[in-house]
C-alpha cells in the first residue's frame, strides 16, 4: 500500500514506533502491525468502534496489537499514547476536516499534540491543494476527484499549509510523488530536530 511505501521511503524499520492518526478500520495497521516489533503500533481515531471493527476483521495476528493501543481521540491530543513514537502518519485525514488552514484548526492541533513526542523523526500527512484562482470554487484534482473550500473533501491553499507549519514551529518538505486521488504529501519535522540531530 501507498502508506507503507511512503514510510519505508523515510527509513521506517521494525524497531520504530508508529502513530497512525485517523487509523479508521486499520487499513495501514493491518500492514504495519506485522512489520513492526510487537507493541510498536498505536492508532488513534474519532471512532474507537471503527478501529475495533478493523482489529477484528483486518489483523492476521491480533495478538501482536494490544487493543489498549487503539485510542479514541477526536481532538489530536493523543491521550495515553507512548512517548516512544518515532513516526506519525495522517493519510487522508485532513481532507475530511474543515478549518485546516486556521491557526487553531485540525492541522495546527495535530502539530501541537505531536510536539510532546521527543523521539519523533517525521510526521507524514496528506492534503488536497488548489490554486488561488480556483480556491473558492470546485477544483478537479489530477485524477478527477473534485474538492472544495467549504465542504468535504476539502482543499487548502499551499501557502496556508506552510503558514500553519511555520506558526506551529515545524519545518517540512513537500513530496511531488503521485498519490491516490491527487493528494499531496508533506513530511514535517519539529524545528527542534535540527538541534539534536547531527553536530
C-alpha positions, 0 to 999 in steps of 0.5 A: 500500500501507498502508506507503507511505501511512503514510510519505508521511503523515510527509513521506517524499520521494525524497531520504530514506533508508529502513530497512525492518526485517523487509523479508521478500520486499520487499513495501514495497521493491518500492514504495519502491525506485522512489520513492526516489533510487537507493541510498536503500533498505536492508532488513534481515531474519532471512532474507537468502534471503527478501529475495533471493527478493523482489529477484528476483521483486518489483523492476521495476528491480533495478538501482536496489537494490544487493543489498549493501543487503539485510542479514541481521540477526536481532538489530536491530543493523543491521550495515553499514547507512548512517548516512544513514537518515532513516526506519525502518519495522517493519510487522508485525514485532513481532507475530511476536516474543515478549518485546516488552514486556521491557526487553531484548526485540525492541522495546527492541533495535530502539530501541537499534540505531536510536539510532546513526542521527543523521539519523533523523526517525521510526521507524514500527512496528506492534503488536497491543494488548489490554486488561488484562482480556483480556491473558492470554487470546485477544483478537479484534482489530477485524477478527477476527484473534485474538492472544495473550500467549504465542504468535504473533501476539502482543499487548502491553499499551499501557502496556508499549509506552510503558514500553519507549519511555520506558526506551529514551529515545524519545518517540512518538505513537500513530496511531488510523488503521485498519490491516490486521488491527487493528494499531496504529501508533506513530511514535517519535522519539529524545528527542534530536530535540527538541534539534536540531530547531527553536530 
